[in-house]
Amino acid sequence: MLSYPSTIPLYSRALNHLADCIRAHRNQHRSRWRRLTPGRQALLALAHLRNGDTYTRLAAGFAVGVTTAWRYVQEVIALLAAVAEDLTAAMRRIRRLAYAILDGTLIPIDRIADQRPYYSGKHKRHGVNVQVIADAAGRLVWASPALPGSAHDLTAARSHGIIDALTSSDVMTFADRGYQGARGSVRTPFKRRRFRPKLSRRQKAVNRAHARIRARGERAIATLKTWKILAKLRCCPHRTTAIVQAILVLHHVEANCYTG
């Protein structure tokens, strides 16, 4: 078998944080001898999440079995997802923002037996819907649990209680036309209706300004998808939420933007 060196585009802060979590978990459960040290297990998990390396490649690179590589990665994801913030905790930071940007994204998945709920008519592919909240600079603040891809963005936002949380906290939020009718503190662009007059010059100017603000939210989605595991999930869709939550924790550790 051929081998080659590879890099992970992350700072050592994420590796050290994850290794400390694994070490504390092992000490708490008085775990027996493991094939990999906490640092090596952390590196293995980061290679899977950030680079999207398969379990077969990880097993070959770290000299462990494929099942062991899978078990180590799942253990890390569970540890990180357990400390991820829910919407209530995230709102303590979101309510301090000048304004928020709300957008949804589709994470592609493999076709499964019960595939109809996961087919997105908008994107013409199977996937899961994740709602993303960004700040005024386009930085990723929070990502929601995953819903089947057939869920509309507005329906997903309401299901997670995002609209109500933003409205009750009086956070001005910019969103695209997919959130028309959200009301509350959510602002969407003007939409031309059939058999109605065209948009006025003022309305078009408002839409252009709105688009410039909302475009920054695409940075947050791009940041989330720099984790190559989300390029196309090849696991059970029900595991998506834990993966996204684990990535969100690592992102905040890496960015170190919202500490304190």
Backbone as CSV, one residue per row, in Angstrom:
resi,resn,N_x,N_y,N_z,CA_x,CA_y,CA_z,C_x,C_y,C_z
1,MET,0.841,-1.187,0.000,0.000,0.000,0.000,0.882,1.245,0.000
2,LEU,0.555,2.206,-0.873,1.316,3.439,-0.964,0.817,4.430,0.088
3,SER,1.700,5.277,0.566,1.332,6.304,1.535,1.951,7.621,1.111
4,TYR,1.382,8.718,1.614,1.887,10.044,1.301,1.528,10.988,2.444
5,PRO,2.312,12.040,2.656,1.998,12.995,3.733,0.811,13.863,3.353
6,SER,0.084,14.316,4.353,-1.070,15.178,4.127,-1.115,16.245,5.214
7,THR,-1.814,17.327,4.947,-1.943,18.409,5.919,-3.405,18.653,6.236
8,ILE,-3.643,19.241,7.403,-4.985,19.620,7.826,-4.972,21.127,8.043
9,PRO,-5.777,21.888,7.314,-5.744,23.353,7.440,-6.399,23.838,8.724
10,LEU,-5.782,23.546,9.859,-6.257,23.967,11.165,-5.069,24.380,12.020
11,TYR,-5.345,25.233,13.017,-4.314,25.578,13.979,-4.233,24.495,15.044
12,SER,-3.114,24.505,15.782,-2.925,23.499,16.834,-3.896,23.685,17.980
13,ARG,-4.558,24.856,18.060,-5.517,25.111,19.129,-6.639,24.071,19.128
14,ALA,-7.146,23.751,17.947,-8.223,22.765,17.853,-7.734,21.376,18.262
15,LEU,-6.525,21.018,17.827,-5.967,19.708,18.179,-5.759,19.590,19.685
16,ASN,-5.184,20.617,20.297,-4.920,20.573,21.736,-6.220,20.525,22.545
17,HIS,-7.202,21.309,22.126,-8.484,21.316,22.825,-9.146,19.945,22.742
18,LEU,-9.147,19.369,21.551,-9.783,18.075,21.367,-9.034,16.976,22.120
19,ALA,-7.708,17.024,22.116,-6.928,16.036,22.855,-7.199,16.123,24.353
20,ASP,-7.354,17.337,24.879,-7.672,17.504,26.301,-9.043,16.922,26.626
21,CYS,-10.010,17.117,25.733,-11.344,16.544,25.947,-11.292,15.018,25.971
22,ILE,-10.544,14.439,25.051,-10.426,12.974,24.993,-9.715,12.456,26.230
23,ARG,-8.668,13.143,26.634,-7.912,12.716,27.814,-8.785,12.766,29.069
24,ALA,-9.570,13.828,29.226,-10.462,13.940,30.383,-11.534,12.860,30.348
25,HIS,-12.031,12.567,29.151,-13.055,11.516,29.012,-12.490,10.156,29.397
26,ARG,-11.277,9.869,28.987,-10.652,8.589,29.327,-10.389,8.487,30.823
27,ASN,-9.939,9.562,31.423,-9.684,9.533,32.868,-10.979,9.386,33.661
28,GLN,-12.030,10.034,33.182,-13.308,9.955,33.880,-13.863,8.534,33.871
29,HIS,-13.706,7.859,32.740,-14.234,6.500,32.610,-13.177,5.434,32.896
30,ARG,-11.984,5.876,33.319,-10.902,4.951,33.632,-10.696,3.952,32.490
31,SER,-10.611,4.529,31.308,-10.473,3.709,30.112,-9.163,2.940,30.123
32,ARG,-9.195,1.738,29.610,-8.004,0.910,29.520,-7.085,1.408,28.400
33,TRP,-6.006,0.708,28.214,-5.034,1.090,27.189,-5.697,1.162,25.829
34,ARG,-5.368,2.211,25.092,-5.892,2.393,23.744,-4.755,2.298,22.735
35,ARG,-5.137,1.981,21.512,-4.141,1.862,20.451,-3.525,3.215,20.124
36,LEU,-4.323,4.275,20.207,-3.842,5.624,19.914,-3.886,6.490,21.164
37,THR,-2.943,7.390,21.285,-2.941,8.358,22.372,-4.053,9.384,22.125
38,PRO,-4.428,10.172,23.147,-5.458,11.205,22.915,-5.109,12.151,21.777
39,GLY,-3.846,12.521,21.666,-3.444,13.417,20.586,-3.604,12.788,19.216
40,ARG,-3.232,11.524,19.100,-3.366,10.830,17.819,-4.834,10.593,17.472
41,GLN,-5.659,10.295,18.468,-7.084,10.126,18.202,-7.704,11.445,17.755
42,ALA,-7.292,12.532,18.397,-7.792,13.845,17.996,-7.386,14.156,16.557
43,LEU,-6.143,13.837,16.195,-5.671,14.075,14.841,-6.449,13.238,13.833
44,LEU,-6.740,12.002,14.187,-7.515,11.123,13.318,-8.901,11.712,13.065
45,ALA,-9.562,12.175,14.134,-10.909,12.726,13.990,-10.897,14.010,13.171
46,LEU,-9.899,14.856,13.375,-9.809,16.089,12.602,-9.556,15.810,11.124
47,ALA,-8.759,14.787,10.833,-8.514,14.418,9.440,-9.812,13.969,8.766
48,HIS,-10.664,13.293,9.523,-11.942,12.838,8.971,-12.894,14.002,8.762
49,LEU,-13.007,14.886,9.755,-13.975,15.973,9.678,-13.529,17.079,8.732
50,ARG,-12.267,17.462,8.812,-11.790,18.594,8.012,-11.443,18.196,6.583
51,ASN,-10.742,17.086,6.431,-10.307,16.662,5.099,-11.262,15.680,4.440
52,GLY,-12.196,15.137,5.208,-13.128,14.168,4.649,-12.491,12.826,4.337
53,ASP,-11.382,12.507,4.986,-10.716,11.225,4.743,-11.627,10.068,5.156
54,THR,-11.660,9.027,4.343,-12.497,7.869,4.633,-11.886,7.041,5.755
55,TYR,-12.697,6.154,6.316,-12.204,5.307,7.403,-11.112,4.364,6.913
56,THR,-11.192,3.945,5.675,-10.152,3.069,5.128,-8.818,3.792,5.058
57,ARG,-8.827,5.037,4.595,-7.589,5.809,4.533,-7.069,6.126,5.930
58,LEU,-7.971,6.435,6.851,-7.546,6.722,8.219,-6.920,5.490,8.865
59,ALA,-7.549,4.334,8.632,-7.022,3.092,9.216,-5.617,2.800,8.701
60,ALA,-5.400,3.040,7.410,-4.073,2.798,6.843,-3.054,3.814,7.363
61,GLY,-3.461,5.061,7.483,-2.540,6.097,7.901,-2.161,6.033,9.367
62,PHE,-3.073,5.553,10.215,-2.819,5.503,11.659,-2.549,4.087,12.157
63,ALA,-2.461,3.144,11.236,-2.115,1.754,11.570,-3.091,1.143,12.573
64,VAL,-4.391,1.350,12.313,-5.434,0.732,13.127,-6.437,0.069,12.184
65,GLY,-7.363,-0.678,12.754,-8.397,-1.296,11.945,-9.451,-0.283,11.526
66,VAL,-10.192,-0.621,10.485,-11.249,0.275,10.009,-12.312,0.460,11.092
67,THR,-12.669,-0.604,11.774,-13.658,-0.504,12.840,-13.162,0.381,13.974
68,THR,-11.879,0.260,14.295,-11.298,1.100,15.349,-11.324,2.565,14.948
69,ALA,-10.986,2.853,13.691,-11.022,4.234,13.206,-12.434,4.788,13.296
70,TRP,-13.418,3.988,12.905,-14.824,4.421,12.987,-15.213,4.690,14.439
71,ARG,-14.828,3.799,15.333,-15.197,3.951,16.742,-14.554,5.187,17.357
72,TYR,-13.298,5.451,17.007,-12.616,6.624,17.538,-13.270,7.918,17.053
73,VAL,-13.644,7.969,15.791,-14.266,9.171,15.239,-15.634,9.403,15.880
74,GLN,-16.425,8.342,16.000,-17.747,8.489,16.604,-17.661,8.924,18.054
75,GLU,-16.654,8.460,18.758,-16.465,8.871,20.143,-16.178,10.363,20.235
76,VAL,-15.334,10.869,19.349,-14.999,12.290,19.336,-16.213,13.132,18.981
77,ILE,-16.973,12.720,17.976,-18.166,13.471,17.576,-19.153,13.550,18.727
78,ALA,-19.342,12.446,19.440,-20.266,12.438,20.580,-19.783,13.369,21.687
79,LEU,-18.476,13.378,21.949,-17.924,14.252,22.984,-18.147,15.724,22.647
80,LEU,-17.891,16.088,21.400,-18.051,17.476,20.999,-19.513,17.892,20.937
81,ALA,-20.367,17.016,20.399,-21.789,17.351,20.283,-22.423,17.543,21.653
82,ALA,-21.903,16.855,22.667,-22.472,16.954,24.015,-22.273,18.337,24.623
83,VAL,-21.255,19.065,24.179,-20.984,20.396,24.744,-21.385,21.517,23.789
84,ALA,-22.021,21.179,22.681,-22.439,22.200,21.720,-23.584,23.032,22.292
85,GLU,-23.633,24.282,21.893,-24.684,25.183,22.361,-25.997,24.918,21.643
86,ASP,-27.092,24.988,22.387,-28.399,24.985,21.739,-28.768,26.424,21.413
87,LEU,-29.945,26.627,20.840,-30.332,27.972,20.413,-30.459,28.915,21.597
88,THR,-30.975,28.416,22.724,-31.148,29.271,23.904,-29.817,29.820,24.383
89,ALA,-28.800,28.955,24.430,-27.473,29.411,24.856,-26.857,30.346,23.827
90,ALA,-27.050,30.042,22.542,-26.474,30.882,21.497,-27.117,32.265,21.460
91,MET,-28.377,32.373,21.870,-29.066,33.662,21.830,-28.443,34.662,22.780
92,ARG,-27.735,34.215,23.798,-27.068,35.154,24.704,-26.012,35.961,23.958
93,ARG,-25.415,35.360,22.933,-24.449,36.075,22.110,-25.118,36.777,20.934
94,ILE,-26.119,36.130,20.375,-26.779,36.679,19.190,-27.479,37.994,19.509
95,ARG,-28.066,38.104,20.689,-28.798,39.322,21.018,-27.880,40.537,21.199
96,ARG,-26.571,40.287,21.278,-25.628,41.402,21.384,-25.124,41.866,20.011
97,LEU,-25.541,41.194,18.952,-25.096,41.558,17.606,-25.826,42.801,17.114
98,ALA,-25.176,43.528,16.209,-25.833,44.671,15.581,-27.038,44.188,14.785
99,TYR,-26.866,43.110,14.075,-27.953,42.423,13.385,-27.453,41.029,13.019
100,ALA,-28.377,40.168,12.688,-28.042,38.790,12.337,-28.468,38.512,10.900
101,ILE,-27.866,37.484,10.323,-28.211,37.035,8.969,-28.613,35.568,9.054
102,LEU,-29.780,35.259,8.565,-30.320,33.896,8.614,-30.370,33.322,7.208
103,ASP,-29.875,32.117,7.055,-29.898,31.461,5.745,-29.921,29.955,5.956
104,GLY,-30.341,29.246,4.950,-30.373,27.789,5.003,-29.479,27.189,3.934
105,THR,-28.998,25.997,4.194,-28.146,25.314,3.229,-28.513,23.843,3.187
106,LEU,-28.224,23.215,2.063,-28.482,21.787,1.894,-27.163,21.039,1.937
107,ILE,-27.064,20.063,2.819,-25.892,19.198,2.886,-26.218,17.918,2.145
108,PRO,-25.544,17.641,1.039,-25.878,16.455,0.231,-25.625,15.153,0.992
109,ILE,-26.430,14.156,0.695,-26.272,12.832,1.286,-26.411,11.791,0.183
110,ASP,-26.002,10.569,0.505,-26.246,9.451,-0.397,-27.731,9.119,-0.413
111,ARG,-28.180,8.537,-1.484,-29.577,8.106,-1.550,-29.789,6.937,-0.595
112,ILE,-30.929,6.968,0.097,-31.244,5.929,1.069,-32.586,5.305,0.722
113,ALA,-32.970,4.289,1.484,-34.207,3.571,1.186,-35.416,4.498,1.275
114,ASP,-35.523,5.236,2.382,-36.631,6.176,2.556,-36.178,7.546,2.066
115,GLN,-36.052,7.687,0.739,-35.382,8.850,0.187,-36.298,10.036,-0.068
116,ARG,-37.601,9.830,-0.141,-38.502,10.913,-0.526,-38.424,12.111,0.420
117,PRO,-38.421,11.935,1.752,-38.352,13.130,2.615,-37.060,13.916,2.463
118,TYR,-36.015,13.293,1.923,-34.715,13.950,1.844,-34.444,14.575,0.478
119,TYR,-35.403,14.517,-0.413,-35.196,15.098,-1.739,-35.629,16.554,-1.728
120,SER,-34.705,17.436,-2.092,-34.990,18.862,-2.154,-35.373,19.244,-3.576
121,GLY,-36.597,19.688,-3.763,-37.026,20.121,-5.081,-36.300,21.371,-5.541
122,LYS,-35.879,22.213,-4.600,-35.165,23.436,-4.938,-33.779,23.130,-5.493
123,HIS,-33.065,22.199,-4.857,-31.701,21.882,-5.262,-31.619,20.674,-6.197
124,LYS,-32.751,19.970,-6.370,-32.791,18.805,-7.260,-31.815,17.710,-6.825
125,ARG,-31.713,17.481,-5.535,-30.839,16.429,-5.036,-31.262,16.060,-3.620
126,HIS,-30.718,14.951,-3.129,-31.030,14.498,-1.778,-30.076,15.152,-0.781
127,GLY,-30.616,15.506,0.374,-29.787,16.140,1.381,-30.570,16.442,2.641
128,VAL,-29.922,17.167,3.549,-30.556,17.596,4.791,-30.461,19.112,4.889
129,ASN,-31.459,19.716,5.502,-31.546,21.169,5.618,-30.966,21.613,6.952
130,VAL,-30.019,22.571,6.904,-29.421,23.143,8.108,-29.557,24.652,8.042
131,GLN,-30.086,25.253,9.103,-30.223,26.701,9.190,-28.980,27.298,9.845
132,VAL,-28.508,28.391,9.291,-27.262,29.015,9.748,-27.530,30.462,10.126
133,ILE,-26.981,30.881,11.266,-27.051,32.272,11.711,-25.639,32.850,11.690
134,ALA,-25.494,34.000,11.035,-24.203,34.678,10.935,-24.314,36.073,11.521
135,ASP,-23.155,36.658,11.861,-23.158,38.022,12.370,-22.972,39.006,11.224
136,ALA,-22.798,40.293,11.552,-22.719,41.332,10.522,-21.484,41.194,9.651
137,ALA,-20.459,40.518,10.156,-19.227,40.327,9.379,-19.255,39.022,8.583
138,GLY,-20.327,38.278,8.668,-20.422,37.016,7.953,-19.789,35.850,8.673
139,ARG,-19.495,35.998,9.969,-18.897,34.905,10.732,-19.974,33.955,11.230
140,LEU,-19.653,32.690,11.223,-20.583,31.656,11.653,-20.812,31.758,13.152
141,VAL,-22.065,31.896,13.558,-22.419,31.997,14.971,-23.076,30.726,15.481
142,TRP,-24.043,30.198,14.709,-24.781,29.013,15.175,-25.352,28.287,13.965
143,ALA,-25.467,26.978,14.094,-26.085,26.151,13.060,-27.103,25.237,13.722
144,SER,-28.211,25.026,13.072,-29.322,24.286,13.652,-29.150,22.780,13.473
145,PRO,-29.945,21.989,14.197,-30.026,20.557,13.885,-30.532,20.356,12.459
146,ALA,-30.257,19.201,11.917,-30.601,18.927,10.520,-32.030,18.396,10.398
147,LEU,-32.692,18.818,9.340,-34.007,18.320,8.969,-33.927,17.728,7.563
148,PRO,-34.860,16.852,7.185,-34.857,16.325,5.817,-34.860,17.435,4.776
149,GLY,-34.206,17.190,3.656,-34.016,18.205,2.636,-35.283,18.753,2.024
150,SER,-36.385,18.040,2.142,-37.641,18.532,1.574,-38.235,19.669,2.395
151,ALA,-37.726,19.905,3.598,-38.252,20.973,4.454,-37.918,22.333,3.862
152,HIS,-38.904,23.205,3.801,-38.699,24.571,3.328,-37.923,25.347,4.387
153,ASP,-37.143,26.347,3.948,-36.331,27.119,4.885,-37.169,27.768,5.981
154,LEU,-38.291,28.358,5.613,-39.140,29.011,6.604,-39.717,27.992,7.575
155,THR,-40.140,26.840,7.044,-40.671,25.774,7.910,-39.605,25.278,8.871
156,ALA,-38.382,25.108,8.367,-37.287,24.651,9.220,-36.982,25.670,10.308
157,ALA,-36.939,26.950,9.944,-36.650,27.992,10.934,-37.716,28.037,12.017
158,ARG,-38.953,27.881,11.627,-40.032,27.869,12.621,-39.982,26.612,13.481
159,SER,-39.644,25.479,12.878,-39.571,24.227,13.638,-38.517,24.297,14.724
160,HIS,-37.405,24.960,14.448,-36.333,25.090,15.431,-36.581,26.233,16.416
161,GLY,-37.638,27.019,16.195,-37.922,28.144,17.078,-37.016,29.337,16.845
162,ILE,-36.369,29.398,15.667,-35.428,30.478,15.390,-36.155,31.812,15.244
163,ILE,-37.269,31.815,14.519,-38.002,33.057,14.285,-38.475,33.647,15.611
164,ASP,-39.065,32.807,16.450,-39.569,33.291,17.738,-38.440,33.791,18.630
165,ALA,-37.299,33.077,18.634,-36.178,33.471,19.483,-35.607,34.819,19.046
166,LEU,-35.444,35.015,17.738,-34.913,36.277,17.234,-35.880,37.427,17.481
167,THR,-37.172,37.143,17.345,-38.177,38.185,17.549,-38.282,38.577,19.015
168,SER,-38.295,37.589,19.899,-38.406,37.886,21.332,-37.184,38.632,21.850
169,SER,-36.019,38.396,21.224,-34.803,39.106,21.621,-34.626,40.420,20.862
170,ASP,-35.566,40.722,19.966,-35.557,41.960,19.183,-34.246,42.116,18.408
171,VAL,-33.835,41.039,17.722,-32.628,41.062,16.904,-33.033,41.255,15.444
172,MET,-32.621,42.360,14.873,-32.896,42.589,13.456,-32.188,41.517,12.633
173,THR,-32.953,40.827,11.782,-32.413,39.691,11.035,-32.740,39.847,9.554
174,PHE,-31.730,39.627,8.718,-31.906,39.704,7.272,-31.923,38.291,6.697
175,ALA,-32.878,38.039,5.823,-33.030,36.716,5.216,-33.481,36.878,3.773
176,ASP,-33.396,35.799,2.990,-33.763,35.877,1.580,-35.259,35.661,1.394
177,ARG,-35.675,35.566,0.124,-37.103,35.451,-0.172,-37.714,34.152,0.334
178,GLY,-36.884,33.153,0.636,-37.411,31.901,1.156,-38.066,32.044,2.510
179,TYR,-37.852,33.181,3.165,-38.424,33.406,4.497,-39.561,34.422,4.450
180,GLN,-40.132,34.641,3.263,-41.272,35.547,3.147,-42.404,35.066,4.057
181,GLY,-42.939,35.982,4.834,-44.016,35.642,5.748,-43.557,35.311,7.147
182,ALA,-42.254,35.380,7.392,-41.754,35.065,8.724,-42.208,36.102,9.751
183,ARG,-42.309,37.349,9.321,-42.704,38.464,10.185,-41.737,38.595,11.368
184,GLY,-42.204,39.224,12.447,-41.338,39.451,13.586,-40.203,40.393,13.231
185,SER,-38.996,40.049,13.665,-37.823,40.895,13.403,-37.075,40.468,12.148
186,VAL,-37.624,39.535,11.376,-36.978,39.044,10.158,-37.361,39.939,8.983
187,ARG,-36.377,40.439,8.285,-36.604,41.318,7.137,-36.222,40.582,5.854
188,THR,-37.143,40.563,4.904,-36.907,39.918,3.616,-37.065,40.950,2.502
189,PRO,-36.493,40.701,1.326,-36.612,41.678,0.230,-38.026,41.724,-0.324
190,PHE,-38.319,42.823,-1.010,-39.609,42.936,-1.677,-39.695,41.913,-2.799
191,LYS,-40.868,41.352,-2.974,-41.081,40.333,-3.995,-42.206,40.783,-4.918
192,ARG,-41.918,40.722,-6.196,-42.935,41.116,-7.154,-43.982,40.011,-7.266
193,ARG,-45.234,40.382,-7.190,-46.348,39.446,-7.317,-46.894,39.452,-8.728
194,ARG,-47.377,38.315,-9.140,-47.952,38.211,-10.476,-49.221,39.046,-10.555
195,PHE,-49.427,39.693,-11.691,-50.590,40.541,-11.955,-50.628,41.760,-11.031
196,ARG,-49.461,42.143,-10.513,-49.379,43.343,-9.688,-48.346,44.279,-10.295
197,PRO,-48.405,45.559,-9.923,-47.426,46.511,-10.507,-45.992,46.086,-10.215
198,LYS,-45.096,46.534,-11.097,-43.686,46.234,-10.896,-43.170,46.950,-9.658
199,LEU,-42.021,46.478,-9.178,-41.425,47.104,-8.002,-41.011,48.529,-8.322
200,SER,-41.210,49.401,-7.357,-40.827,50.798,-7.545,-39.310,50.951,-7.477
201,ARG,-38.829,52.125,-7.841,-37.393,52.387,-7.779,-36.885,52.290,-6.345
202,ARG,-37.676,52.764,-5.393,-37.271,52.691,-3.991,-37.194,51.249,-3.520
203,GLN,-38.162,50.430,-3.922,-38.158,49.023,-3.529,-36.960,48.281,-4.121
204,LYS,-36.606,48.605,-5.363,-35.439,47.969,-5.975,-34.157,48.387,-5.257
205,ALA,-34.089,49.635,-4.846,-32.911,50.098,-4.114,-32.807,49.387,-2.769
206,VAL,-33.944,49.210,-2.101,-33.960,48.480,-0.826,-33.506,47.036,-1.039
207,ASN,-33.951,46.403,-2.111,-33.556,45.022,-2.398,-32.057,44.905,-2.651
208,ARG,-31.481,45.887,-3.339,-30.042,45.844,-3.590,-29.254,45.983,-2.295
209,ALA,-29.677,46.906,-1.442,-28.999,47.061,-0.153,-29.165,45.809,0.706
210,HIS,-30.344,45.228,0.650,-30.616,44.000,1.405,-29.724,42.858,0.908
211,ALA,-29.555,42.760,-0.399,-28.735,41.691,-0.976,-27.272,41.830,-0.572
212,ARG,-26.789,43.081,-0.499,-25.396,43.288,-0.094,-25.160,42.823,1.342
213,ILE,-26.130,43.059,2.190,-26.005,42.617,3.586,-26.113,41.105,3.672
214,ARG,-27.105,40.558,2.990,-27.356,39.123,3.098,-26.238,38.288,2.479
215,ALA,-25.515,38.862,1.510,-24.433,38.120,0.865,-23.347,37.732,1.863
216,ARG,-23.213,38.510,2.934,-22.211,38.172,3.937,-22.540,36.858,4.635
217,GLY,-23.825,36.516,4.691,-24.208,35.249,5.303,-23.696,34.050,4.542
218,GLU,-23.417,34.229,3.248,-22.854,33.128,2.472,-21.471,32.751,2.967
219,ARG,-20.774,33.700,3.576,-19.460,33.384,4.132,-19.579,32.356,5.251
220,ALA,-20.622,32.493,6.061,-20.812,31.551,7.166,-21.065,30.148,6.641
221,ILE,-21.879,30.043,5.591,-22.142,28.734,5.001,-20.870,28.169,4.383
222,ALA,-20.093,29.035,3.720,-18.820,28.593,3.138,-17.869,28.129,4.234
223,THR,-17.870,28.823,5.373,-17.031,28.417,6.500,-17.433,27.039,7.000
224,LEU,-18.734,26.810,7.104,-19.214,25.504,7.562,-18.791,24.399,6.604
225,LYS,-18.832,24.680,5.319,-18.552,23.649,4.325,-17.068,23.519,3.985
226,THR,-16.215,24.309,4.648,-14.785,24.036,4.514,-14.428,22.723,5.210
227,TRP,-15.324,22.242,6.064,-15.157,20.913,6.658,-15.651,19.903,5.627
228,LYS,-14.716,19.235,4.985,-15.007,18.447,3.791,-15.938,17.274,4.042
229,ILE,-16.104,16.887,5.303,-17.031,15.798,5.592,-18.447,16.172,5.143
230,LEU,-18.729,17.490,5.082,-20.063,17.955,4.693,-20.221,18.094,3.189
231,ALA,-19.163,17.797,2.418,-19.285,17.861,0.957,-20.342,16.876,0.474
232,LYS,-20.353,15.699,1.085,-21.403,14.720,0.828,-21.330,13.664,1.920
233,LEU,-22.369,13.627,2.741,-22.382,12.687,3.852,-22.697,11.285,3.346
234,ARG,-21.901,10.333,3.780,-22.103,8.937,3.390,-22.442,8.080,4.606
235,CYS,-23.127,8.700,5.557,-23.566,7.994,6.757,-25.074,8.175,6.887
236,CYS,-25.633,7.634,7.956,-27.062,7.797,8.199,-27.384,9.282,8.362
237,PRO,-28.430,9.785,7.704,-28.766,11.211,7.833,-29.030,11.641,9.269
238,HIS,-29.449,10.704,10.123,-29.740,11.055,11.508,-28.473,11.440,12.276
239,ARG,-27.304,11.132,11.746,-26.058,11.508,12.401,-25.594,12.906,12.016
240,THR,-26.295,13.536,11.094,-25.865,14.847,10.605,-25.842,15.884,11.716
241,THR,-26.857,15.880,12.562,-26.933,16.887,13.620,-25.713,16.835,14.518
242,ALA,-25.317,15.647,14.948,-24.149,15.512,15.819,-22.886,15.979,15.111
243,ILE,-22.761,15.669,13.815,-21.575,16.090,13.060,-21.511,17.610,12.960
244,VAL,-22.632,18.237,12.644,-22.669,19.697,12.519,-22.364,20.351,13.864
245,GLN,-22.923,19.818,14.939,-22.656,20.378,16.263,-21.182,20.232,16.641
246,ALA,-20.585,19.088,16.315,-19.164,18.893,16.596,-18.313,19.892,15.815
247,ILE,-18.653,20.103,14.555,-17.914,21.058,13.731,-18.075,22.470,14.277
248,LEU,-19.267,22.806,14.754,-19.507,24.146,15.297,-18.634,24.398,16.528
249,VAL,-18.502,23.393,17.396,-17.645,23.531,18.578,-16.192,23.742,18.155
250,LEU,-15.722,22.933,17.212,-14.346,23.074,16.748,-14.118,24.415,16.061
251,HIS,-15.114,24.878,15.326,-14.983,26.175,14.660,-14.806,27.295,15.673
252,HIS,-15.605,27.283,16.742,-15.497,28.333,17.752,-14.193,28.246,18.518
253,VAL,-13.698,27.033,18.714,-12.384,26.891,19.339,-11.301,27.448,18.412
254,GLU,-11.432,27.137,17.131,-10.443,27.577,16.153,-10.476,29.087,15.958
255,ALA,-11.684,29.636,15.807,-11.814,31.070,15.558,-11.581,31.876,16.827
256,ASN,-12.030,31.321,17.964,-11.843,31.983,19.256,-12.426,33.393,19.235
257,CYS,-13.589,33.504,18.574,-14.172,34.828,18.383,-15.166,35.189,19.484
258,TYR,-15.748,34.186,20.107,-16.864,34.479,20.998,-16.604,34.006,22.421
259,THR,-15.360,34.002,22.842,-15.045,33.595,24.204,-15.325,34.743,25.157
260,GLY,-15.663,34.376,26.392,-15.916,35.391,27.390,-17.330,35.895,27.377
